[in-house]
Amino acid sequence: MAQYQENATIIRFEQFTEDNIRLTLQSDNIAAVAKPGQFVMIRTALGKDPLLRRPFSIHQSSTNGRIQILFKVTGRGTSLLAHCKEGENLSVFGPLGHGFDIRPDRPACLVGGGMGIAPMFFLAKMICRMKKNTASDLIVFGGRTRKEVEPLVADFEQMGMRLLTATDDGTYGAKGFVTELIHGLELPRETVVYGCGPHAMMHQLHIFCHSRGMECQVSVESVMACGMGACLGCNIPAKNGEYVHVCYEGPVFKAEDLVWK
């Protein structure tokens, strides 16, 4: 898979909440080869503080050479990104990692929690391109409050898939976690579940899918410095007793191949 380092121009800045932001970047080379579930590493400052790039899931990639990232301000790197302006350039490296293994011949259930929503839009868009009929497909996503969830609903509705939402405080969609919503659904056993979100959410998703004999692919978040397997900072334990690199063996894994605690 080709990888590129580009000076990507910020085309659009969208601030959904005080700390939830979406950036659209003109990044022609990366957009041309990106796959759902892959990520990019972005340098958030021109100087050496912070020194390392930050990983971001690719929220969307389009044929006009643009990619989007969706992020929450959680530290210095993301805080710097949150103060960028349209027209500024960012050094972006990618696409990186192994994305989702899409099964266009089987029903799909996409589950995103919190910032785990980010890669689901790109995945939904690709599934719609690959399938003639998405009537049996489902998107479930949630966040803490209405402000986190509602701004993304219109984009997901364009996919034409059945859409369910949940919020922790019940201000939008069902009250509770997305995994609680999933437990009340009757999904065909051949459904492939694609998940991304907090570790606890994906653990519950794995338990749910395992109990019903359904395939489950999860996109794992991990701290990483290089994004290419050199720093070993993103290793996580696998079911076979070894460790896997989230950056280049993932971030998408079969849930059954990982150790869940």
HELIX and SHEET records of a PDB file:
HELIX    1   1 ASP A   28  VAL A   33  1                                   6    
HELIX    2   2 ARG A   76  ALA A   82  1                                   7    
HELIX    3   3 GLY A  114  ILE A  117  5                                   4    
HELIX    4   4 ALA A  118  MET A  130  1                                  13    
HELIX    5   5 ARG A  146  GLU A  157  1                                  12    
HELIX    6   6 VAL A  178  HIS A  183  1                                   6    
HELIX    7   7 HIS A  199  ARG A  212  1                                  14    
HELIX    8   8 ALA A  255  ASP A  257  5                                   3    
SHEET    1   A 7 ARG A  54  SER A  57  0                                        
SHEET    2   A 7 PHE A  39  ARG A  43 -1                                        
SHEET    3   A 7 ASN A  89  LEU A  96 -1                                        
SHEET    4   A 7 TYR A   4  GLN A  15 -1                                        
SHEET    5   A 7 ASN A  20  GLN A  26 -1                                        
SHEET    6   A 7 ARG A  66  LYS A  72 -1                                        
SHEET    7   A 7 GLN A  60  SER A  61 -1                                        
SHEET    1   B 7 ALA A 174  LYS A 175  0                                        
SHEET    2   B 7 ARG A 162  THR A 167  1                                        
SHEET    3   B 7 LEU A 138  GLY A 143  1                                        
SHEET    4   B 7 ALA A 108  GLY A 113  1                                        
SHEET    5   B 7 VAL A 192  CYS A 196  1                                        
SHEET    6   B 7 GLU A 215  SER A 219  1                                        
SHEET    7   B 7 VAL A 252  LYS A 254 -1                                        
SHEET    1   C 2 ASN A 235  PRO A 237  0                                        
SHEET    2   C 2 TYR A 243  HIS A 245 -1                                        
END                                                                             
